[in-house]
């Protein structure tokens, strides 16, 4: 589905609402309070009514669309742009392309990312690679030991020919890495590949990983048969192209939101229904208020 299709299939608010209703309630509207059957009222605002608990609501109530005065047609266009932009798209670009204020574009993009973050993330198995990279900040010192000063740690875990996980981490110590492994790697994982950072073998032992293979980057070795971390490093490369070429600057506070967006889009890169799938997550995700976002 491309932008022409979006404009053709969803040119009005009614058409957009029809799709959201089908995505949110495939078997018919249900009350948001008691989950009982609801009926659509004959009003111009397309409200639904539950007789059992005397409650009125709309399809956007309790979702990321909640209390938005922006037309749904612009929501749809922005969602499609974020889905199809391989390296992401900045709020400034959304502002110019779709037509809205920068504040509205920034808030809109974060609400879409909020929905992406709530997508199911199954445990990874098979052949899995893990690595760490550093983004943002500037090197204040010239010493080698201080080359990561003011940088943010990003842990990447990727299954070969499979899903990707990005995490904004406080550090790259063994205990922190072991926590990410336990929360995202299946106990019956076939093998995990890492570089020769000292924390990695300790993290594997703490997490109970039985088969761990190491590629010795410190010795100038980057591929040894099937032992390498090139798969996850290619995802790091895409992330950094997004930061430098699209977003330009990301605050540490919101870095995880951008990581969720990048991994959500990456995992569904071959999904022909990515746009509709994203909307489905948006009508089931919780509300994100501007006060909470900027707190």
Secondary structure, 3 states (H helix, E strand, C coil): CCHHHHHHHCCCHHHHHHHHHHHHCCCCCECCCCCCECEECCCCCCCEEECCCCEEECCCCCCCCCCCCCCHHHHHHHHHHHHHCCCCCCHHHHHHHHHCCHHHHHHHHHHHHHHHHCCCCCCECCEEEEEEEEECCCCCCCCHHHCCCCCEEEEEEEECCCCEEEEEECCCCHHHHHHHHHHHECCCCCEEEEECCHHHHHHHHHHCCCCEEEECHHHCCCCECCECCHHHHHHHHHHHHHHHHHHCCCCCCCHHHHHHHHHHHHHCCCCCCHHHHHHHHHCCCCCCCHHHHHC
